[in-house]
């Protein structure tokens, strides 16, 4: 994960403090160690168990998550337990990502759950994420597939590859049946498709493709400029929303504490 993704990831865990967490994709255990620092019980899946020194409340499940995950979820559901947090960062094929997400959403152990999906900016992963029919589950309350936008690599070994990004799924089985069926956020342009267009334009520009007519190159440059403006607008909207939320919280706090301040003032006057 990039530094920004790590900060967002850690922030979610700090706020949530999950009792029970699941990670799909252990790899070298970097994210697993952060989950374990906040959760009381963790189950992590990967094809091969890494050599890690982990605390007793972490259980590694080596093997195919598409087989092992439904088995664990069935047992948790039978025990009446709830998965508070899940990270999907294992099989990066489109079919694999889709299956991992749907296995989670199909489970009765996923009732009040926050799910994060890593690498939603990668085109294979994004195809799988986009293929999930989120509205098919009434308990899915909110989906923001570019909660943290991804990036395009500049370093030579991965040049022009699209990776990173965090998607968010909020599950709440208390969501009323009359709630708005549209759960995908609609305010912002999806960042991953924008990045794909930027990548194609950058590659053409760097290659100096002479087969592309000048007017098409001009149109492509205009498109890049538009995409950059749209990304800037998205960032500005997020900032304004954050400031507005902070102002609202301060206003609510002021109103809630007003009676207490008034009572203290009366007490001081009485004592005087």
Phi and psi restraints in degrees (value plus and minus 20) as a CYANA .aco file:
   2 UNK   PHI     -92.3   -52.3
   2 UNK   PSI     150.0   190.0
   3 UNK   PHI     -80.7   -40.7
   3 UNK   PSI     -61.4   -21.4
   4 UNK   PHI     -84.8   -44.8
   4 UNK   PSI     -59.9   -19.9
   5 UNK   PHI     -84.7   -44.7
   5 UNK   PSI     -60.9   -20.9
   6 UNK   PHI     -81.8   -41.8
   6 UNK   PSI     -61.2   -21.2
   7 UNK   PHI     -82.9   -42.9
   7 UNK   PSI     -64.7   -24.7
   8 UNK   PHI     -84.6   -44.6
   8 UNK   PSI     -62.8   -22.8
   9 UNK   PHI     -80.3   -40.3
   9 UNK   PSI     -68.1   -28.1
  10 UNK   PHI     -85.0   -45.0
  10 UNK   PSI     -58.0   -18.0
  11 UNK   PHI     -82.3   -42.3
  11 UNK   PSI     -62.3   -22.3
  12 UNK   PHI     -82.0   -42.0
  12 UNK   PSI     -66.9   -26.9
  13 UNK   PHI     -84.3   -44.3
  13 UNK   PSI     -58.3   -18.3
  14 UNK   PHI     -83.5   -43.5
  14 UNK   PSI     -61.3   -21.3
  15 UNK   PHI     -92.8   -52.8
  15 UNK   PSI     -56.6   -16.6
  16 UNK   PHI    -102.6   -62.6
  16 UNK   PSI     -61.7   -21.7
  17 UNK   PHI      24.7    64.7
  17 UNK   PSI      45.1    85.1
  18 UNK   PHI     -87.4   -47.4
  18 UNK   PSI     122.7   162.7
  19 UNK   PHI     -92.3   -52.3
  19 UNK   PSI     -64.2   -24.2
  20 UNK   PHI    -152.4  -112.4
  20 UNK   PSI     106.6   146.6
  21 UNK   PHI    -152.2  -112.2
  21 UNK   PSI     131.8   171.8
  22 UNK   PHI    -148.7  -108.7
  22 UNK   PSI     117.3   157.3
  23 UNK   PHI    -143.6  -103.6
  23 UNK   PSI     109.9   149.9
  24 UNK   PHI    -127.8   -87.8
  24 UNK   PSI      86.5   126.5
  25 UNK   PHI      90.8   130.8
  25 UNK   PSI      63.3   103.3
  26 UNK   PHI     -96.5   -56.5
  26 UNK   PSI     -62.9   -22.9
  27 UNK   PHI      33.3    73.3
  27 UNK   PSI    -145.2  -105.2
  28 UNK   PHI    -110.7   -70.7
  28 UNK   PSI     -18.1    21.9
  29 UNK   PHI      67.4   107.4
  29 UNK   PSI      -8.4    31.6
  30 UNK   PHI     -83.3   -43.3
  30 UNK   PSI     -72.2   -32.2
  31 UNK   PHI     -91.2   -51.2
  31 UNK   PSI     -51.8   -11.8
  32 UNK   PHI     -81.5   -41.5
  32 UNK   PSI     -60.7   -20.7
  33 UNK   PHI     -83.7   -43.7
  33 UNK   PSI     -55.4   -15.4
  34 UNK   PHI     -92.2   -52.2
  34 UNK   PSI     -59.1   -19.1
  35 UNK   PHI     -82.5   -42.5
  35 UNK   PSI     -64.1   -24.1
  36 UNK   PHI     -83.6   -43.6
  36 UNK   PSI     -47.4    -7.4
  37 UNK   PHI     -90.8   -50.8
  37 UNK   PSI     -38.9     1.1
  38 UNK   PHI    -135.8   -95.8
  38 UNK   PSI     -48.8    -8.8
  39 UNK   PHI    -114.4   -74.4
  39 UNK   PSI     131.4   171.4
  40 UNK   PHI    -104.6   -64.6
  40 UNK   PSI     -43.5    -3.5
  41 UNK   PHI    -167.2  -127.2
  41 UNK   PSI     111.6   151.6
  42 UNK   PHI    -153.3  -113.3
  42 UNK   PSI     117.6   157.6
  43 UNK   PHI    -142.5  -102.5
  43 UNK   PSI     106.5   146.5
  44 UNK   PHI    -144.8  -104.8
  44 UNK   PSI     117.3   157.3
  45 UNK   PHI    -137.3   -97.3
  45 UNK   PSI     117.0   157.0
  46 UNK   PHI    -179.8  -139.8
  46 UNK   PSI     138.5   178.5
  47 UNK   PHI     -80.1   -40.1
  47 UNK   PSI     -59.4   -19.4
  48 UNK   PHI    -146.7  -106.7
  48 UNK   PSI     110.6   150.6
  49 UNK   PHI     -90.0   -50.0
  49 UNK   PSI     105.7   145.7
  50 UNK   PHI     -94.0   -54.0
  50 UNK   PSI     140.2   180.2
  51 UNK   PHI    -106.9   -66.9
  51 UNK   PSI      72.1   112.1
  52 UNK   PHI    -149.6  -109.6
  52 UNK   PSI     123.2   163.2
  53 UNK   PHI    -110.5   -70.5
  53 UNK   PSI      91.3   131.3
  54 UNK   PHI    -144.2  -104.2
  54 UNK   PSI     133.2   173.2
  55 UNK   PHI     -87.8   -47.8
  55 UNK   PSI     147.5   187.5
  56 UNK   PHI     -85.5   -45.5
  56 UNK   PSI     -42.6    -2.6
  57 UNK   PHI    -105.5   -65.5
  57 UNK   PSI     -12.2    27.8
  58 UNK   PHI    -130.5   -90.5
  58 UNK   PSI     110.6   150.6
  59 UNK   PHI    -138.8   -98.8
  59 UNK   PSI     105.3   145.3
  60 UNK   PHI    -112.5   -72.5
  60 UNK   PSI     118.9   158.9
  61 UNK   PHI    -141.3  -101.3
  61 UNK   PSI      68.1   108.1
  62 UNK   PHI     -93.8   -53.8
  62 UNK   PSI     113.3   153.3
  63 UNK   PHI     116.2   156.2
  63 UNK   PSI    -190.7  -150.7
  64 UNK   PHI     -95.2   -55.2
  64 UNK   PSI      96.7   136.7
  65 UNK   PHI     -82.8   -42.8
  65 UNK   PSI     -46.7    -6.7
  66 UNK   PHI     -89.0   -49.0
  66 UNK   PSI     -39.1     0.9
  67 UNK   PHI    -118.8   -78.8
  67 UNK   PSI     -67.1   -27.1
  68 UNK   PHI     -97.0   -57.0
  68 UNK   PSI     -56.7   -16.7
  69 UNK   PHI     -82.1   -42.1
  69 UNK   PSI     -69.3   -29.3
  70 UNK   PHI     -79.9   -39.9
  70 UNK   PSI     -52.8   -12.8
  71 UNK   PHI     -85.3   -45.3
  71 UNK   PSI     -66.3   -26.3
  72 UNK   PHI     -84.3   -44.3
  72 UNK   PSI     -64.6   -24.6
  73 UNK   PHI     -80.8   -40.8
  73 UNK   PSI     -58.3   -18.3
  74 UNK   PHI     -83.5   -43.5
  74 UNK   PSI     -60.4   -20.4
  75 UNK   PHI     -87.6   -47.6
  75 UNK   PSI     -62.6   -22.6
  76 UNK   PHI     -82.2   -42.2
  76 UNK   PSI     -61.8   -21.8
  77 UNK   PHI     -84.4   -44.4
  77 UNK   PSI     -60.6   -20.6
  78 UNK   PHI     -83.1   -43.1
  78 UNK   PSI     -50.8   -10.8
  79 UNK   PHI    -105.9   -65.9
  79 UNK   PSI     -19.4    20.6
  80 UNK   PHI      52.8    92.8
  80 UNK   PSI       5.1    45.1
  81 UNK   PHI    -115.8   -75.8
  81 UNK   PSI     141.4   181.4
  82 UNK   PHI    -143.4  -103.4
  82 UNK   PSI     115.2   155.2
  83 UNK   PHI    -105.6   -65.6
  83 UNK   PSI      98.3   138.3
  84 UNK   PHI    -102.4   -62.4
  84 UNK   PSI     -51.9   -11.9
  85 UNK   PHI    -165.8  -125.8
  85 UNK   PSI     121.9   161.9
  86 UNK   PHI    -162.4  -122.4
  86 UNK   PSI     119.1   159.1
  87 UNK   PHI    -135.3   -95.3
  87 UNK   PSI     104.0   144.0
  88 UNK   PHI    -122.3   -82.3
  88 UNK   PSI      88.0   128.0
  89 UNK   PHI    -174.3  -134.3
  89 UNK   PSI      19.3    59.3
  90 UNK   PHI    -128.3   -88.3
  90 UNK   PSI    -122.4   -82.4
  91 UNK   PHI     -83.4   -43.4
  91 UNK   PSI      96.6   136.6
  92 UNK   PHI    -114.8   -74.8
  92 UNK   PSI     -11.0    29.0
  93 UNK   PHI     -95.8   -55.8
  93 UNK   PSI     136.6   176.6
  94 UNK   PHI     -82.8   -42.8
  94 UNK   PSI     -63.2   -23.2
  95 UNK   PHI     -86.3   -46.3
  95 UNK   PSI     -58.3   -18.3
  96 UNK   PHI     -86.4   -46.4
  96 UNK   PSI     -63.8   -23.8
  97 UNK   PHI     -83.5   -43.5
  97 UNK   PSI     -65.5   -25.5
  98 UNK   PHI     -79.1   -39.1
  98 UNK   PSI     -62.7   -22.7
  99 UNK   PHI     -86.6   -46.6
  99 UNK   PSI     -61.5   -21.5
 100 UNK   PHI     -81.1   -41.1
 100 UNK   PSI     -63.3   -23.3
 101 UNK   PHI     -85.4   -45.4
 101 UNK   PSI     -65.3   -25.3
 102 UNK   PHI     -88.2   -48.2
 102 UNK   PSI     -53.7   -13.7
 103 UNK   PHI     -81.1   -41.1
 103 UNK   PSI     -61.0   -21.0
 104 UNK   PHI     -84.6   -44.6
 104 UNK   PSI     -68.3   -28.3
 105 UNK   PHI     -88.3   -48.3
 105 UNK   PSI     -46.9    -6.9
 106 UNK   PHI     -93.5   -53.5
 106 UNK   PSI     -37.8     2.2
 107 UNK   PHI    -103.9   -63.9
 107 UNK   PSI     120.4   160.4
 108 UNK   PHI     -95.0   -55.0
 108 UNK   PSI     -27.5    12.5
 109 UNK   PHI    -104.2   -64.2
 109 UNK   PSI     -27.3    12.7
 110 UNK   PHI    -129.1   -89.1
 110 UNK   PSI      68.5   108.5
 111 UNK   PHI    -135.0   -95.0
 111 UNK   PSI     -66.5   -26.5
 112 UNK   PHI    -149.1  -109.1
 112 UNK   PSI      67.8   107.8
 113 UNK   PHI    -158.6  -118.6
 113 UNK   PSI     123.5   163.5
 114 UNK   PHI    -130.4   -90.4
 114 UNK   PSI     102.2   142.2
 115 UNK   PHI    -132.8   -92.8
 115 UNK   PSI     108.0   148.0
 116 UNK   PHI    -129.7   -89.7
 116 UNK   PSI     121.1   161.1
 117 UNK   PHI    -141.2  -101.2
 117 UNK   PSI     104.2   144.2
 118 UNK   PHI    -114.4   -74.4
 118 UNK   PSI     133.0   173.0
 119 UNK   PHI      47.9    87.9
 119 UNK   PSI      15.5    55.5
 120 UNK   PHI     -89.8   -49.8
 120 UNK   PSI     -29.8    10.2
 121 UNK   PHI    -103.9   -63.9
 121 UNK   PSI     -36.4     3.6
 122 UNK   PHI     -92.8   -52.8
 122 UNK   PSI     118.0   158.0
 123 UNK   PHI     -87.1   -47.1
 123 UNK   PSI     -56.7   -16.7
 124 UNK   PHI     -85.1   -45.1
 124 UNK   PSI     -68.0   -28.0
 125 UNK   PHI     -82.2   -42.2
 125 UNK   PSI     -62.3   -22.3
 126 UNK   PHI     -83.6   -43.6
 126 UNK   PSI     -57.4   -17.4
 127 UNK   PHI     -80.2   -40.2
 127 UNK   PSI     -61.1   -21.1
 128 UNK   PHI     -87.8   -47.8
 128 UNK   PSI     -61.5   -21.5
 129 UNK   PHI     -84.4   -44.4
 129 UNK   PSI     -62.9   -22.9
 130 UNK   PHI     -89.7   -49.7
 130 UNK   PSI     -43.0    -3.0
 131 UNK   PHI     -96.7   -56.7
 131 UNK   PSI     -36.0     4.0
 132 UNK   PHI     -91.1   -51.1
 132 UNK   PSI     110.3   150.3
 133 UNK   PHI    -111.2   -71.2
 133 UNK   PSI      63.7   103.7
 134 UNK   PHI     -81.3   -41.3
 134 UNK   PSI     -50.8   -10.8
 135 UNK   PHI     -90.1   -50.1
 135 UNK   PSI     -31.7     8.3
 136 UNK   PHI     -90.7   -50.7
 136 UNK   PSI     -37.3     2.7
 137 UNK   PHI    -130.7   -90.7
 137 UNK   PSI      94.5   134.5
 138 UNK   PHI     -81.4   -41.4
 138 UNK   PSI     -48.5    -8.5
 139 UNK   PHI     -93.8   -53.8
 139 UNK   PSI     -33.4     6.6
 140 UNK   PHI     -94.4   -54.4
 140 UNK   PSI      96.0   136.0
 141 UNK   PHI    -117.5   -77.5
 141 UNK   PSI     -49.7    -9.7
 142 UNK   PHI    -181.8  -141.8
 142 UNK   PSI     119.4   159.4
 143 UNK   PHI    -155.2  -115.2
 143 UNK   PSI     103.7   143.7
 144 UNK   PHI    -150.3  -110.3
 144 UNK   PSI      80.8   120.8
 145 UNK   PHI     -96.7   -56.7
 145 UNK   PSI     -33.0     7.0
 146 UNK   PHI    -144.9  -104.9
 146 UNK   PSI      29.0    69.0
 147 UNK   PHI     -75.7   -35.7
 147 UNK   PSI     -61.9   -21.9
 148 UNK   PHI    -144.5  -104.5
 148 UNK   PSI      93.4   133.4
 149 UNK   PHI     -84.0   -44.0
 149 UNK   PSI     133.7   173.7
 150 UNK   PHI    -106.2   -66.2
 150 UNK   PSI    -175.9  -135.9
 151 UNK   PHI    -173.7  -133.7
 151 UNK   PSI     147.6   187.6
 152 UNK   PHI    -134.9   -94.9
 152 UNK   PSI     109.0   149.0
 153 UNK   PHI     -91.3   -51.3
 153 UNK   PSI     122.2   162.2
 154 UNK   PHI    -127.2   -87.2
 154 UNK   PSI     -47.4    -7.4
 155 UNK   PHI     -80.7   -40.7
 155 UNK   PSI     124.4   164.4
 156 UNK   PHI     -75.7   -35.7
 156 UNK   PSI     -60.3   -20.3
 157 UNK   PHI     -86.7   -46.7
 157 UNK   PSI     -45.3    -5.3
 158 UNK   PHI    -145.7  -105.7
 158 UNK   PSI       1.3    41.3
 159 UNK   PHI     -73.2   -33.2
 159 UNK   PSI     109.7   149.7
 160 UNK   PHI      54.8    94.8
 160 UNK   PSI     -19.8    20.2
 161 UNK   PHI     -97.7   -57.7
 161 UNK   PSI     123.7   163.7
 162 UNK   PHI    -122.1   -82.1
 162 UNK   PSI     101.5   141.5
 163 UNK   PHI    -163.2  -123.2
 163 UNK   PSI    -198.0  -158.0
 164 UNK   PHI      54.3    94.3
 164 UNK   PSI    -191.6  -151.6
 165 UNK   PHI      74.0   114.0
 165 UNK   PSI     123.6   163.6
 166 UNK   PHI    -141.4  -101.4
 166 UNK   PSI     106.7   146.7
 167 UNK   PHI    -118.8   -78.8
 167 UNK   PSI     131.5   171.5
 168 UNK   PHI    -146.4  -106.4
 168 UNK   PSI     111.5   151.5
 169 UNK   PHI    -146.2  -106.2
 169 UNK   PSI     104.5   144.5
 170 UNK   PHI    -125.8   -85.8
 170 UNK   PSI     103.2   143.2
 171 UNK   PHI    -130.7   -90.7
 171 UNK   PSI     110.1   150.1
 172 UNK   PHI    -168.1  -128.1
 172 UNK   PSI      84.4   124.4
 173 UNK   PHI     -94.2   -54.2
 173 UNK   PSI     -24.2    15.8
 174 UNK   PHI    -106.8   -66.8
 174 UNK   PSI     -19.7    20.3
 175 UNK   PHI     -80.6   -40.6
 175 UNK   PSI     105.8   145.8
 176 UNK   PHI     -87.0   -47.0
 176 UNK   PSI     131.1   171.1
 177 UNK   PHI     -84.0   -44.0
 177 UNK   PSI     -42.2    -2.2
 178 UNK   PHI    -106.9   -66.9
 178 UNK   PSI     -18.6    21.4
 179 UNK   PHI     -87.0   -47.0
 179 UNK   PSI     139.3   179.3
 180 UNK   PHI     -76.7   -36.7
 180 UNK   PSI     104.0   144.0
 181 UNK   PHI     -89.9   -49.9
 181 UNK   PSI     -37.8     2.2
 182 UNK   PHI    -101.8   -61.8
 182 UNK   PSI      87.8   127.8
 183 UNK   PHI    -124.7   -84.7
 183 UNK   PSI     -34.6     5.4
 184 UNK   PHI     -96.0   -56.0
 184 UNK   PSI     112.9   152.9
 185 UNK   PHI     -80.1   -40.1
 185 UNK   PSI     120.9   160.9
 186 UNK   PHI    -138.8   -98.8
 186 UNK   PSI     -20.8    19.2
 187 UNK   PHI     -99.3   -59.3
 187 UNK   PSI     -52.4   -12.4
 188 UNK   PHI    -136.4   -96.4
 188 UNK   PSI     132.4   172.4
 189 UNK   PHI     -85.5   -45.5
 189 UNK   PSI     120.3   160.3
 190 UNK   PHI     -81.3   -41.3
 190 UNK   PSI     108.2   148.2
 191 UNK   PHI     -93.9   -53.9
 191 UNK   PSI     -56.1   -16.1
 192 UNK   PHI     -81.2   -41.2
 192 UNK   PSI     -67.4   -27.4
 193 UNK   PHI     -81.9   -41.9
 193 UNK   PSI     -54.8   -14.8
 194 UNK   PHI     -83.6   -43.6
 194 UNK   PSI     -62.4   -22.4
 195 UNK   PHI     -83.5   -43.5
 195 UNK   PSI     -57.4   -17.4
 196 UNK   PHI     -83.1   -43.1
 196 UNK   PSI     -60.3   -20.3
 197 UNK   PHI     -87.5   -47.5
 197 UNK   PSI     -61.3   -21.3
 198 UNK   PHI     -81.5   -41.5
 198 UNK   PSI     -63.8   -23.8
 199 UNK   PHI     -78.8   -38.8
 199 UNK   PSI     -66.7   -26.7
 200 UNK   PHI     -82.0   -42.0
 200 UNK   PSI     -59.6   -19.6
 201 UNK   PHI     -88.5   -48.5
 201 UNK   PSI     -62.8   -22.8
 202 UNK   PHI     -83.5   -43.5
 202 UNK   PSI     -62.5   -22.5
 203 UNK   PHI     -81.6   -41.6
 203 UNK   PSI     -65.6   -25.6
 204 UNK   PHI     -82.0   -42.0
 204 UNK   PSI     -61.6   -21.6
 205 UNK   PHI     -85.5   -45.5
 205 UNK   PSI     -63.3   -23.3
 206 UNK   PHI     -89.9   -49.9
 206 UNK   PSI     -52.1   -12.1
 207 UNK   PHI     -98.7   -58.7
 207 UNK   PSI     -33.6     6.4
 208 UNK   PHI      37.7    77.7
 208 UNK   PSI      26.5    66.5
 209 UNK   PHI     -82.3   -42.3
 209 UNK   PSI      87.4   127.4
 210 UNK   PHI     -98.0   -58.0
 210 UNK   PSI     -30.3     9.7
 211 UNK   PHI     -98.9   -58.9
 211 UNK   PSI     -32.2     7.8
 212 UNK   PHI    -107.4   -67.4
 212 UNK   PSI     101.5   141.5
 213 UNK   PHI     -79.1   -39.1
 213 UNK   PSI     133.7   173.7
 214 UNK   PHI     -80.0   -40.0
 214 UNK   PSI     -58.7   -18.7
 215 UNK   PHI     -87.1   -47.1
 215 UNK   PSI     -52.0   -12.0
 216 UNK   PHI     -90.7   -50.7
 216 UNK   PSI     -58.6   -18.6
 217 UNK   PHI     -82.8   -42.8
 217 UNK   PSI     -60.1   -20.1
 218 UNK   PHI     -82.5   -42.5
 218 UNK   PSI     -63.4   -23.4
 219 UNK   PHI     -83.7   -43.7
 219 UNK   PSI     -59.2   -19.2
 220 UNK   PHI     -84.9   -44.9
 220 UNK   PSI     -62.3   -22.3
 221 UNK   PHI     -82.8   -42.8
 221 UNK   PSI     -59.3   -19.3
 222 UNK   PHI     -83.6   -43.6
 222 UNK   PSI     -58.0   -18.0
 223 UNK   PHI     -85.1   -45.1
 223 UNK   PSI     -61.2   -21.2
 224 UNK   PHI     -80.9   -40.9
 224 UNK   PSI     -64.4   -24.4
 225 UNK   PHI     -81.0   -41.0
 225 UNK   PSI     -61.2   -21.2
 226 UNK   PHI     -83.7   -43.7
 226 UNK   PSI     -63.7   -23.7
 227 UNK   PHI     -82.6   -42.6
 227 UNK   PSI     -60.3   -20.3
 228 UNK   PHI     -83.8   -43.8
 228 UNK   PSI     -59.1   -19.1
 229 UNK   PHI     -85.4   -45.4
 229 UNK   PSI     -60.8   -20.8
 230 UNK   PHI     -84.1   -44.1
 230 UNK   PSI     -61.0   -21.0
 231 UNK   PHI     -83.1   -43.1
 231 UNK   PSI     -60.8   -20.8
 232 UNK   PHI     -83.8   -43.8
 232 UNK   PSI     -59.8   -19.8
 233 UNK   PHI     -83.7   -43.7
 233 UNK   PSI     -59.6   -19.6
 234 UNK   PHI     -80.3   -40.3
 234 UNK   PSI     -65.5   -25.5
 235 UNK   PHI     -83.5   -43.5
 235 UNK   PSI     -59.1   -19.1
 236 UNK   PHI     -86.6   -46.6
 236 UNK   PSI     -58.8   -18.8
 237 UNK   PHI     -83.0   -43.0
 237 UNK   PSI     -63.6   -23.6
 238 UNK   PHI     -81.0   -41.0
 238 UNK   PSI     -62.4   -22.4
 239 UNK   PHI     -84.2   -44.2
 239 UNK   PSI     -63.5   -23.5
 240 UNK   PHI     -84.1   -44.1
 240 UNK   PSI     -60.6   -20.6
 241 UNK   PHI     -83.2   -43.2
 241 UNK   PSI     -60.8   -20.8
 242 UNK   PHI     -83.1   -43.1
 242 UNK   PSI     -64.4   -24.4
 243 UNK   PHI     -84.4   -44.4
 243 UNK   PSI     -60.8   -20.8
 244 UNK   PHI     -83.6   -43.6
 244 UNK   PSI     -60.6   -20.6
 245 UNK   PHI     -84.6   -44.6
 245 UNK   PSI     -61.1   -21.1
 246 UNK   PHI     -83.2   -43.2
 246 UNK   PSI     -61.5   -21.5
 247 UNK   PHI     -84.0   -44.0
 247 UNK   PSI     -60.3   -20.3
 248 UNK   PHI     -84.5   -44.5
 248 UNK   PSI     -63.6   -23.6
 249 UNK   PHI     -82.0   -42.0
 249 UNK   PSI     -59.8   -19.8
 250 UNK   PHI     -86.2   -46.2
 250 UNK   PSI     -59.2   -19.2
 251 UNK   PHI     -84.6   -44.6
 251 UNK   PSI     -63.4   -23.4
 252 UNK   PHI     -83.7   -43.7
 252 UNK   PSI     -63.1   -23.1
 253 UNK   PHI     -80.5   -40.5
 253 UNK   PSI     -61.7   -21.7
 254 UNK   PHI     -82.5   -42.5
 254 UNK   PSI     -65.0   -25.0
 255 UNK   PHI     -86.2   -46.2
 255 UNK   PSI     -59.5   -19.5
 256 UNK   PHI     -88.4   -48.4
 256 UNK   PSI     -51.8   -11.8
 257 UNK   PHI    -112.5   -72.5
 257 UNK   PSI     -24.4    15.6
 258 UNK   PHI     -79.9   -39.9
 258 UNK   PSI     -66.5   -26.5
 259 UNK   PHI     -79.9   -39.9
 259 UNK   PSI     -57.4   -17.4
 260 UNK   PHI     -85.2   -45.2
 260 UNK   PSI     -61.7   -21.7
 261 UNK   PHI     -85.2   -45.2
 261 UNK   PSI     -59.1   -19.1
 262 UNK   PHI     -84.8   -44.8
 262 UNK   PSI     -60.5   -20.5
 263 UNK   PHI     -84.9   -44.9
 263 UNK   PSI     -60.7   -20.7
 264 UNK   PHI     -83.6   -43.6
 264 UNK   PSI     -59.7   -19.7
 265 UNK   PHI     -84.3   -44.3
 265 UNK   PSI     -62.0   -22.0
 266 UNK   PHI     -83.6   -43.6
 266 UNK   PSI     -59.9   -19.9
 267 UNK   PHI     -84.0   -44.0
 267 UNK   PSI     -61.4   -21.4
 268 UNK   PHI     -83.4   -43.4
 268 UNK   PSI     -61.1   -21.1
 269 UNK   PHI     -85.5   -45.5
 269 UNK   PSI     -57.7   -17.7
 270 UNK   PHI     -86.2   -46.2
 270 UNK   PSI     -60.5   -20.5
 271 UNK   PHI     -88.0   -48.0
 271 UNK   PSI     -52.0   -12.0
